[in-house]
Amino acid sequence: MNGEKAYGITYCQVTLRVEKDGKAFRTQKRLRYQNKYLKVSGEWKIKAMSSDIIWRETHEVIQEV
């Protein structure tokens, strides 16, 4: 943090489930958000945001009957 400006990094993990051609798939992603903040009228606002997928993996979901 430098006065009215700040920089932050946030990590996030997301799990998505989709169906394609009658099969279920699960995709897991880990993301990194890099944000620049600016203090405006006493409140912190996001000035800029970028994101990167740092890991991704997809598997078919096998369901037992």
Secondary structure, 3 states (H helix, E strand, C coil): CECCEEEEEEEEEEEEEEEECCEEEEEEEEEEEEEEEEEECCEEEEEEEEEEEEEEEEEECCCCC
